[in-house]
Amino acid sequence: MPSQWGIGSDVLIGYTMVPGDQFEDERERLEENLSFAELVAWDGIGDAAFGHTERLPVRVAYHTPAGHTMGAARVGEHTVWVRVNRSLVPLEDVRPLLEKVVERVSPAMHEHPIVLPEECPPVDHPVLTRVLGEVEYARGDAGWECAYISSRGLTLRTRGYALSPEALKQENESFGRSLAQGTVRRLPAPAGMSRLRGTDDRDWGDYVTVDATRQMLEVNFRDAESGSRPAGVSEADFDELMDVLIQAWRDAVG
């Protein structure tokens, strides 16, 4: 479900396309920092489940408070989750929603590895094929989210957001602080568009913002196993990939 920032609750429902340890990895990651969060185990949902809620003391300019509440469950070798990006939603409200999602888990969820709307770049696009390799799994939403997993173990995730005026202002201020801290750097972009790139070597990550339409694009590209930038993929390769993604995103959302 595509995200809508700053205009109420943002509910995300998802599941993993390929078997893996995402459930355990995510739980361990969340356990590392519980300063502003709560992590609880839930019995009776799938093979294992947990709930997590976080209340951040910053980013108060949004229509709703910062933070999120989520639930995740492992069913066999796959993980399903629900996440509500609104910190005042209690865990007990998320649990029944997670239970409903788990009840609907079916092998059919994985019988069609590639399901993309025409608004997403096709899996056989020459640039995607050259940079990612053969795409084995892909999911997308016309409004706009496109995710790909290649036979080389590379994951590409793109997400577009519609921002409220307040959220756009907050994001621009946040990016300004990140620029000052050196965690992102500015890239050349057409008039009216801001384009930033993360400096962390854990992935290739870009943020593109169009103030006039209050749209933002977030792109993350990494090696799934190492959790870092894909070996053998240069910045020029990622730039070429970003050109394809930005064009598809602008065609889809304006």
C-alpha positions, 0 to 999 in steps of 0.5 A: 500500500503506497505511503501518504505522509502527514495526512493521518495514519499510514498503514503498510501491509507486506510479506517477504517474497523469498524465504529467509531470516528477516523475522529474526533479523528484524527482531534482533535489530529492534532489540538493540535500541529500546530507549523510546520503544517497546518490544513484546512477544505475541503467542498464537500468531503464526510460528512466532510473532512480535509487536513493536511500538516507537515514540520518537521525541522529534519530527513533531511538525507532522499532522500526527505524532512521530514514530510507528507501531508494527507487528510481524509474524513468521509463517514457515520461512516467510514473514508478514507484517503490518505497520502503522506510522502513527505513534499513538496507535497502541499495540493491542490495536495492531495485533488483531490486524496482524492476526487477520493478515496471517489467517490469509497467508497462502501459497498463492502469495508466492506462485507469481514471483513477478507482479508489476504494474505498467507504471514500474520499469519492467524487469527486462529493462536493459538498465535493470538487467545490466545493473541488477542481473536477472530479476527473479522477484518483483512487486509494485504499486501504481501509486508508486512503489516498485521492488526487485530482487535479482538472481545475484541477490541484489535488492532494489526498493523504490517508494514514492510519498505524497507529502502534506505542506507541513511534512514537506517543510519538515523533510526539507529541514531534516535534509538541511541538517543531514547535509550539514552533518555530511550524511547526505550530499546534494546532486545536480537536478533539474529546476524545482527538483532536489536530489540527495544521496546518502553517504553511508556505504550500507547501500546506494540510497537517493532522495528526490523531492519535487516541492511544487507537487509535494512528492518525494521518491526514496530509493535503496539498492543493496546486496541482500546478504551483505547488507551493503552496496553491491560489489561491482556496481559503480556510482555511474551504474547507480546514476543510470539506474536512478535516471530510469526510476526517476522518469518512471516515477514522474510519469506515474505521479506527475 
